[in-house]
Amino acid sequence: MARKLLSLCRFGDDYHALKVEKQGDVFAPLGALQEVTPGSLADLCYWADEIFFAGAFPTSLYTWDELPKVGKKYLPALIDKSVQAKVGIGIAVSSRFYRGVPVEEVDRDRTPVLTISHQELQPVWRELLPCKEKLKRIAPLPSALARLAASLFKSSRSFMVAWVARRTTEIVVASPEGLVKIARSVPIGLAEGDADLSGFATERFIVDLGRELALTQTFFKQEFRQAAPAEILLLAGAAVTRGLERFPLNVVGLTVRMPDSSPFAGLEPEQIGPLAHLLGLFAVPEEFNFLPPELVSGRRSQRLYTFAYAALAVTFIGAGAWLFQLKMEKERLRRSYAGSLARYEELKERVVALQRDVKSLRPLQGWEAYYNEVYRQRPPWSKLLAELALKVAPEIVLDDFNVQPDKKSQVRGEWLGAISGSVRAVDWQAGLERLRFFGSELESSSIFVVRNLSYVPKKLSAPGARVFSFKMELHVRTEAELMPHAI
C-alpha cells in the first residue's frame, strides 16, 4: 500500500506544499505545487500519512569543525560547547552533526555541524503540533536542495546549487554527498512570466545572479581554503532556462548544468526545478532532522517496544480486526456528518434568503387587501364592452348602455346594467324572435345576467310595423364573481 507523503516548505511569505505517494523506494508526485493557506493546511495534514517540513531558517549556522579525536559519547557535548562559543552562551540553539566521514578527501578531518536557534524552530513546532504524530522531518531548505542536487548528478568534489524562486534565490555550496558548506539567500528572483514580459528583467536577473555566484565562490575559498567549485546545478523553471539561452551566465571557471534525469515517477527533468525545495526533503540525512527532542525520544521508546507490541497484536488479532472496522465506521460517520453539516449550512442559507424575501414582500399584503376590497368589486371594464359587442346582431341597434352600482340591492358590490335600443324585422314575430335570441346570447355570457326585458312597437298605430324598441335590465358580474369562471 502506498504511503501518502506531504512536503511543506516556508520561505519568507511563500508557503508551498506538494503531495507525494511512496511505493517501495519510488516517489510519485501527485499534481502540481500548491499555495498553502491557514485554512488548507489542516486539510493537507489530514490527508498525509507522513509530513516533511523545510524552512529557510535565516539564522542557521553551517560549520565544518576540526574536533579532537574523542569517543562518540563525548562528541555531542564537545560540539555543543563549540557552537555556544560561536553563537553566544545565552542563545538557545539546537545542533545536529553528521556522524559519517565526508567523502571528499580535503574534508575528512572535519565534522559538518548545523545549528538553528530555538526562536526559529518553536513557531514551526507550534504550527504543526496538531499533527505531531505524522511529522517525520524538519530540515533547513539548503540541506534539502544540496541533497537533491547530489542525487541528480555525481561529483567528486564540492559543487554549487542555485534554486530560483519568485522573490529569492538560494545559493548553496555542497560536498559530493550533499552536505552544506555554505548557504546564502539573496533577494533576487525570476517568476515564470517575467521572461516573457521583459527581456530587460531577465538580463538583469542573470547579471545579478552571476555577481552573487562569484561572491559565493570568493567566500568559499576564504573559509575552506579550497579551490572554488567548478560546476553549478541550476534548479529553476522554464523562464530561467529560456533566459540563459538569450543571456548566458558568465562566471569564471563555473559550468552551468541542468537536471538531465528524474528519480521521481511521472516527473520530467525540466519539472524538477520549480519543485526542488519540496522534493529534496525526502533525501535529507537523518542527522539533520530538527524534530522536537521529546518527540524523537518518544518515537525511539516506541521502537524499543515494537516486538512486544507485535506479540500482543498476534494475540489480539480478532480485536485488532474489530478495531479496524470500528475505525472505518468512525471515518464513514465522520464523512457523513461532514456532508450533513454542509447540507445543513446550505439549507440554512436558503432559509435565511427566503425569510429575507418574505420580509421584503410583507408590505405588499396591504396592497393585496386594497385590491381585493376595491378593484375586484368592480366589473371587468376592459372585457365588458368587448363581450357585449360580440353578442349584438346586425338587426339590433343600441341607443344607450350604462352600468352603475345597484343601490336597491342588499348585497354590497352589486352592479346593474341597462340597455335600450331597437330591433328591425319584417314583422312582429320576427322582431320578437330576434330580441329573444339577443337576450339568450347575453345570458350565456359569464359577465351578464338578464333580469328584465320589455319591448313595444315604435309606431303602434302603423300596421305591419318593422321597428320595435326595447329595454333590458342586466346584472353585471364583478371581477371577484368572475374568478372561478374563464372569460
Secondary structure as the mmCIF struct_conf table of DSSP 4:
data_model
#
loop_
_struct_conf.conf_type_id
_struct_conf.id
_struct_conf.beg_label_comp_id
_struct_conf.beg_label_asym_id
_struct_conf.beg_label_seq_id
_struct_conf.end_label_comp_id
_struct_conf.end_label_asym_id
_struct_conf.end_label_seq_id
STRN STRN1 ARG A 3 PHE A 11
TURN_TY1_P TURN_TY1_P1 GLY A 12 ASP A 13
STRN STRN2 ASP A 14 GLN A 23
TURN_TY1_P TURN_TY1_P2 GLY A 24 ASP A 25
STRN STRN3 VAL A 26 GLU A 35
HELX_RH_AL_P HELX_RH_AL_P1 PRO A 38 TRP A 47
BEND BEND1 ASP A 49 ASP A 49
STRN STRN4 GLU A 50 GLY A 55
TURN_TY1_P TURN_TY1_P3 PRO A 58 THR A 59
STRN STRN5 LEU A 61 ASP A 65
TURN_TY1_P TURN_TY1_P4 LYS A 72 TYR A 74
HELX_RH_AL_P HELX_RH_AL_P2 LEU A 75 VAL A 87
TURN_TY1_P TURN_TY1_P5 ILE A 89 GLY A 90
BEND BEND2 ILE A 91 ILE A 91
STRN STRN6 VAL A 93 PHE A 97
BEND BEND3 GLY A 100 GLY A 100
BEND BEND4 VAL A 103 GLU A 104
HELX_RH_3T_P HELX_RH_3T_P1 GLU A 105 ASP A 107
TURN_TY1_P TURN_TY1_P6 ARG A 108 ASP A 109
STRN STRN7 THR A 111 SER A 117
HELX_RH_AL_P HELX_RH_AL_P3 HIS A 118 GLU A 127
TURN_TY1_P TURN_TY1_P7 LEU A 128 LEU A 128
HELX_RH_3T_P HELX_RH_3T_P2 LEU A 129 CYS A 131
TURN_TY1_P TURN_TY1_P8 LYS A 132 LYS A 134
STRN STRN8 LEU A 135 PRO A 140
HELX_RH_AL_P HELX_RH_AL_P4 LEU A 141 LEU A 152
BEND BEND5 PHE A 153 PHE A 153
BEND BEND6 SER A 156 ARG A 157
STRN STRN9 PHE A 159 VAL A 164
BEND BEND7 ARG A 166 ARG A 167
STRN STRN10 THR A 169 ALA A 174
TURN_TY1_P TURN_TY1_P9 PRO A 176 GLU A 177
BEND BEND8 GLY A 178 GLY A 178
STRN STRN11 VAL A 180 VAL A 186
BEND BEND9 PRO A 187 PRO A 187
TURN_TY1_P TURN_TY1_P10 GLU A 192 GLY A 193
HELX_RH_AL_P HELX_RH_AL_P5 ASP A 194 LEU A 197
HELX_RH_AL_P HELX_RH_AL_P6 GLY A 199 PHE A 224
BEND BEND10 GLN A 226 GLN A 226
HELX_LH_PP_P HELX_LH_PP_P1 ALA A 227 PRO A 229
BEND BEND11 ALA A 230 ALA A 230
STRN STRN12 GLU A 231 LEU A 235
HELX_RH_AL_P HELX_RH_AL_P7 ALA A 238 ARG A 246
BEND BEND12 PHE A 247 PHE A 247
TURN_TY1_P TURN_TY1_P11 VAL A 252 GLY A 253
STRN STRN13 THR A 255 ARG A 257
BEND BEND13 PHE A 264 PHE A 264
TURN_TY1_P TURN_TY1_P12 ALA A 265 GLY A 266
HELX_RH_3T_P HELX_RH_3T_P3 PRO A 269 GLN A 271
HELX_RH_AL_P HELX_RH_AL_P8 ILE A 272 LEU A 279
HELX_RH_3T_P HELX_RH_3T_P4 GLY A 280 ALA A 283
BEND BEND14 VAL A 284 VAL A 284
HELX_RH_3T_P HELX_RH_3T_P5 GLU A 286 PHE A 288
HELX_RH_AL_P HELX_RH_AL_P9 PRO A 293 LEU A 304
TURN_TY1_P TURN_TY1_P13 TYR A 305 TYR A 305
HELX_RH_AL_P HELX_RH_AL_P10 THR A 306 THR A 315
TURN_TY1_P TURN_TY1_P14 PHE A 316 PHE A 316
HELX_RH_AL_P HELX_RH_AL_P11 ILE A 317 LEU A 361
TURN_TY1_P TURN_TY1_P15 ARG A 362 PRO A 363
HELX_RH_AL_P HELX_RH_AL_P12 LEU A 364 VAL A 374
HELX_RH_3T_P HELX_RH_3T_P6 TYR A 375 GLN A 377
BEND BEND15 ARG A 378 ARG A 378
HELX_RH_AL_P HELX_RH_AL_P13 TRP A 381 LYS A 391
TURN_TY1_P TURN_TY1_P16 PRO A 394 GLU A 395
STRN STRN14 ILE A 396 PRO A 405
TURN_TY1_P TURN_TY1_P17 LYS A 407 LYS A 408
BEND BEND16 GLN A 410 VAL A 411
TURN_TY1_P TURN_TY1_P18 ARG A 412 GLY A 413
STRN STRN15 TRP A 415 ARG A 424
BEND BEND17 VAL A 426 ASP A 427
HELX_RH_AL_P HELX_RH_AL_P14 TRP A 428 SER A 444
BEND BEND18 SER A 445 ILE A 447
STRN STRN16 PHE A 448 PRO A 457
BEND BEND19 LYS A 458 LYS A 458
TURN_TY1_P TURN_TY1_P19 LEU A 460 SER A 461
BEND BEND20 ALA A 462 ALA A 462
TURN_TY1_P TURN_TY1_P20 PRO A 463 GLY A 464
STRN STRN17 VAL A 467 VAL A 476
HELX_LH_PP_P HELX_LH_PP_P2 ARG A 477 THR A 478
HELX_RH_AL_P HELX_RH_AL_P15 GLU A 479 LEU A 482
TURN_TY1_P TURN_TY1_P21 MET A 483 PRO A 484
BEND BEND21 HIS A 485 HIS A 485
#
